[in-house]
Amino acid sequence: MITHTNFATEPWQLRETALDLDVLAQSESVFALSNGHLGWRGNLDEGEPHGLPGSYLNGVHETHPLPYAEAGYGYPESGQTAINVTDGKIIRLLVDDHPFDLRYGELTSHERVLDFRTGVLSRSAHWTTPSGRSVRLTSHRLVSLSQRAVAAIAYTVEAVNGPATVAVQSELVANEQLPTVSGDPRVAAVIDSPLRPEEHYAHDTRLRLIHCTGESRQRVAVAADHIVEGPEGTTYAAESEPDVARLTVTATLAPGQQLRLVKFVSYGWSAERSLPALRDQVEGGLAAARSTGWDGLLEAQRGCLDEFWSSADVEVEGDEEVQQAVRFGLFHLFQAAARAERRALPAKGLTGTGYDGHAFWDTESFVLSVLTYTAPDTVAPVLEWRHSTLPGALERARQLGLSGAAFPWRTIDGAECSAYWPAGTVAFHVNADIAAAAERYVFATGDQEFHRGPGLELLVHTARLWRSLGHFDADGAFHIDGVTGPDEYSAIARDNLYTNVMARKNLLAAADAVSRHPDRAQDLDVDAAESAQWREIAARIAVPYNRRLQVHEQSAGFTEQEPWDFDGTAEDQYPLLLHFPYFDLYRKQVVKQADLVLAMLTCPNEFTAEEKARNFAYYEPLTVRDSSLSASCQAVLAAETGHLGLAWAYTREAALMDLDDLEHNTRDGLHMASLAGTWIALAQGLGGMRRHLAEAGRPADEGRRAEEPEALGRFAPRLPSALSRLAFNVRVRDRRLRIDIGQASARYTLLAGAPLTVVHHGTTAVVAVDAPVDLPVPPSPDSPEPRQPKGRAPVTSR
């Protein structure tokens, strides 16, 4: 747990004021650096002690057979696991032959700081050897946002209380020994030593290692170069062997003298390129880094983040912990996507190997929904990655006897990796989630090139899936049977409401898109009859509703199932999936994570205000939040239905998911979707940002007069008593809009771009640059507070 006095609450950085080895693995996750292509966990410079060593390249993985007790047609045959690639961040120190190891000698002080504005992890320590010699060391580490292949470290050691002979060993290390991460011996064997050596090199101050994975045949090259600054007599020597390359620098330091080492590291990988080509690639990246220099990399890093924060910053007055947490979350979201460039965004980013490094629907539904309005340039490349896996999704659909595309539930390279088909193969809503992300991106950016190209193909092929997956009954209603929605405690259900309304959204967006681009529709063999059928299905799709209870059903018949015995469930029996069989969970009224509640968030026009209130009151006592995805969704609907205190409690839970290690697995990496959920809870919940005004697939300004500003936002902000102010920015159609909310009024300020129309609690206003609009915030409706399952109230404080 990082519920710890060593971690300070500060608005723009995460500071650890002393080292506690009991939370070392968690700290490695929260101090991780990445740029979407390359990730370094926040391991100590010297490499040991460690919780989980981690250096990752987005997409680099090893394959292994998936276990099945019985064979079955259509089961995925191979799993994929992200691997720890060559570690370039290790810098070991010896002082008078004593290795610098925090478990020995005397550590007088130790501090680490992750600065969200500079993107630099800094460290300082004062250490005394067992023989009494003291040194002071500092290091600054970055993973470059401007040069995607490059990471760098500036490392300084200073003698304090007398002359000291120091040796600094800068290393590249492959196949580091890892803690056991899998109970499956086949997977453990794959992960244990995944890299097979092909080349090693060391000369002057340069190092290089090249390896290849055994099964996936992905070649990984890493090169390093150094700048050495020390007193007269400083020497260095380089050496290498298959899994280690090392530069050793030695110097004798008088008190106050320093030895400084700047280390530049360049990474590259490919499943197609030759060894010489990859060698040249990393050497070229290294040359560019040296040319830029340490100071140049720092300046570029700050520039990238300055631009990001100018659009993305959120200000929270009244809760210092959430203020820190939302910036922590936004920083990690941005660095997870900044240079991903047509690669997946894993559920843990590049901060750890949790979930085997797989990407899920979390990416499109949570992470991209935030980045679309804060850093839209990062979104198209991720959707283009999904589009690049379209051939595999088309083939997977054919294998399942379906039309269109069936994208995987969990994957690294586009192949389905879920061995548990009730939660994987039949969670078809992932296809509508991808379509919704594409439609959202096009609305927010107006990117017609994307819309005509990858966006249209994603919409069309996912729309085709729904027609083949469902059927019309005798009364003309369209049903989709045997699917699993977001709630993984219900599976193989009929007419999962979330799946159906998202399918409707998908079908309408596809029909509108092909009508706007008839030439592209012709390329994809979409004729008027197919488009008309999409609209007919959308109009007739079943939406389960219990008229007696006057609530929507999560799936057909759900409200008639036996309720779960919450009073008979002990608090230590959560998460339920670890203590009860799935067959029991599947047949009871118990919800792992927001499902119908999520449908009300993503498809708000499907429900009236009264229906939302009744639905939220019904499902709140059934939802146990055994998933980190849930709290933010419940926060938004709690705010919308007038439960501001509860909304704030859920917001805090989402915000502190990793900083407080609420699910006890931060050691495996950060929860990217929950980090995104903090922004969602604040902006869409308390900030009242209710998705855009346009219907699915239609431009927001359709039907307006030429002189009218575009209608680009609907807001209904209200703050809980705990907050005095909330402010956030959104980017939409080349505008930057700032929403500044107090207890009694809200101000809308256009920071850049043409005038636009906003709707505030039903009142329409035009906002222009230098012409902010102030509007009153009406009081919240008074309604009974819904209860949660016994022992499952939101976790709100450290």
Residue, then its C-alpha position, 0 to 999 in steps of 0.5 A: m500500500i502507498t498509504h504512506t507518510n513517505f509520499a507527499t501530497e503536492p499539486w504538480q509532482l509525486r514525491e517519495t521522501a524516504l524509501d520503504l522496501d515494502v512498497l518498492a514494487q508499487s513505487e516502481s509502477v507510479f514512478a514509471l516513465s514511457n512515451g507509448h513506444l518505450g517504457w521504463r519502470g521506476n526501478l532504482d538506478e542500481g537495479e537492486p533491490h527491485g519488485l519487478p524489473g521492467s523495460y518494455l517496447n510496445g508490441v514486443h511479446e512472446t507467444h505460448p500455448l493456451p491451456y484447455a482441458e478439452a479442445g473446442y472449435g474456434y478456441p484461440e491457440s496461442g497466448q501473448t505475453a509482454i516481455n521485459v526487454t533489455d534493461g538500459k537504465i542500470i547504473r551500478l555504483l561501488v564506493d571503495d569496493h562497497p556496492f551501493d545497495l540500500r539494504y547495506g551501509e547507512l542511508t541517511s536520506h533518499e528522495r524521488v520526485l516525478d514531476f508532471r510538468t517536466g516529465v523527469l524522475s529525479r532521485s537524490a540519496h546520501w549513503t555511507t558505506p559500512s566502512g564509513r565513507s559517505v557519498r551523495l548521488t543524484s540522478h535524473r531520468l527521462v523517456s523522451l517524448s520528442q525522440r521516441a526511441v530514446a531514453a536518457i539518464a544524468y547520474t552524479v556521485e559526489a564524495v562527502n566526508g573524505p576521498a573515495t574511489v568510485a566505480v560507476q558501471s553503466e550496463l545493458v542487461a538482457n534476460e534479467q531474473l524476474p519474480t514468478v509471474s505465472g502459475d503456468p510453467r509453460v508461460a513462466a518458461v517463456i518469460d524467464s529468458p525470452l531473448r536469444p542473443e544475436e550480437h553484442y558490442a562494446h567500444d570506447t563509450r558505446l554499448r550495444l546488444i541485439h536479441c531475438t525472441g524465440e517464438s514470436r521472432q521479434r528482434v530487439a536492439v538496444a544501444a547506449d553511449h555516454i558522456v563522462e565528466g570527472p576529475e583528472g585521472t578518471t578512466y573508463a573501459a567497455e566490455s560485452e558478452p551475450d546478455v550484458a554490455r558494460l561501461t565501467v568508469t573509475a575515479t578518485l574523488a576528493p571531498g566535494q568532487q563529482l563524477r558525472l555520467v550522462k547515458f543515452v539509450s536507443y531502442g528499436w525492434s521489428a519482426e521483419r527488419s534484418l539485424p544490420a538494419l536494426r543495428d543502424q536504426v538504434e545507432g541512428g537514434l543514439a546519434a540524434a540523442r547525442s546531437t540533441g544533448w541532455d539539456g536539449l532533451l530536457e527542453a523538448q520534454r518540457g515543451c511537449l508537456d507544456e503544450f499538453w497541459s495547456s489543453a488538458d489541465v484540471e484544477v480542483e479546489g477543496d481536495e489536495e489529494v484529488q488535485q494531485a491524483v488527476r494530474f498524475g493520471l493525465f500525465h500517465l495517460f499522455q505518456a502512454a499514448a504520446r508516441a504509441e504510433r499505430r500500436a495498442l495501448p495496453a491496460k497497464g500502459l508500459t508501466g508493468t506486465g499486469y494482464d500480460g500487457h494486453a489491450f482491452w476495450d478499456t482503451e477505446s471506452f475510457v482512455l481514448s474518451v479522455l485523450t480525444y478531448t485533451a490530446p487528440d493527436t494521440v488518438a488517430p494512431v491508436l485507432e489506426w492500429r485497430h484498423s491495421t488488425l482488421p484483416g485478423a478481425l475479419e478472419r476471426a468473424r468468419q471462423l465464428g460463422l459471422s459477417g463483418a469484423a470480430f475484434p479481440w477481447r484481449t490482445i497485443d498484436g490483434a489476435e484473440c488471447s482470451a482462453y476463457w470464451p464466455a468472457g472473451t469471445v462473446a464480449f462482442h461489445v468491444n466492436a461497438d466500443i471501437a466504432a464509438a471511439a472512431e465516431r467520437y474522434v471524428f466529431a471532436t476533430g473534424d478529421q475527414e481524412f480519417h473518417r473517409g479512410p480507417g474510420l469508415e472501414l471500422l464503422v462498416h465492418t463492425a456494423r455488418l457484425w451485428r446483422s449476422l450476430g442477431h435476428f428478428d423475432a416473429d414480432g419484428a424485434f431484433h435480438i442479440d443472444g448469447v453475449t457478455g456485456p461489460d459486467e463479467y459476473s453475467a455471461i452469455a446473456r440475451d439482449n445485454l442492454y449495453t451491447n444492444v444500445m451500443a450496437r444501435k449507435n454503431l449501426l446508425a453511425a455506419a449508415d450516416a457515414v456511408s451516406r456522406h461518402p458514397d464513393r467509399a461506400q461503393d468501394l466497400d460494397v455497401d449498397a442502399a439496401e444494406s444501409a437501410q437494413w442497418r437503420e431498420i435493425a437500429a430502430r427495432i433492436a430490443v431494449p430490455y425493460n421490466r415494466r413492473l419495476q419500471v427499470h431497464e434490465q441489464s439483460a433480458g430476465f436479469t431482474e427476475q434472477e435470484p438476488w445475491d446474498f450480500d448479507g451473507t458475504a464477508e468483506d474478505q470474500y471480495p473480489l467475488l471471482l476469487h471466492f465463488p464459482y462463476f456459475d453461481l455469479y452468472r445466475k444471480q443478481v450481482v454486478k461486477q462493474a457498471d454495465l447498464v449504468l455505463a450504457m446510460l453514460t455512453c448512450p444518454n439519449e436512450f434514457t429519460a432523466e426519470e429512467k436514469a434515476r430509477n435505474f441508478a437506484y436499482y443497480e447501485p445496491l447490486t454493484v460490487r465494483d470488483s473492477s477498477l473500471s466501475a467507480s468513475c461510471q457510477a460517479v457520473l451517473a450519481a452526479e447526473t441523478g443528483h447524488l453529489g456526495l456519492a459522486w464525489a466519493y466515487t471520484r475519489e475512489a477512481a482517483l486514488m486507485d493506484l496512488d493508494d493501491l486500492e485493489h492491491n495490484t499496483r505492483d503489476g502496473l497502473h490502471m490506465a482506465s481508472l486513471a482516465g476515469t478520474w477525468i471522466a468523473l470530474a469532467q463528465g460527472l461533476g463538470g456535467m459534460r454530457r457527450h456532444l450534441a450531435e447524434a451518432g455519425r451526424p456533424a454537430d452543425e448539421g441544419r444550422r444557418a451559416e452564421e450560427p456558431e457550431a453547437l459543440g457541447r452540453f454541460a450540467p455542472r454541479l459541485p459537491s460541498a467538498l469542493s469550492r471550484l473545479a476547472f478543466n479544458v476541452r479541445v474540440r474542432d480547433r477550439r479550446l474551451r475552459i469550464d470554470i465551475g463554482q458552487a453558484s455559477a459556471r464560466y465558459t471561456l473560449l481560449a482559442g478558435a471560432p465562436l461556439t454554442v454551449v448548452h448549460h442546464g438547458t440554456t443556450a449561450v454563444v462563447a467567443v474569445d474574449a467574451p466569456v459567459d457566466l451562467p448560474v448553477p441550479p441547486s441539485p434535486d433532492s432525492p434519497e441516497p441509494r445504498q451499496p452492497k454491504g461492505r462495498a461503499p466507495v473507498t474515499s480516503r487514504 
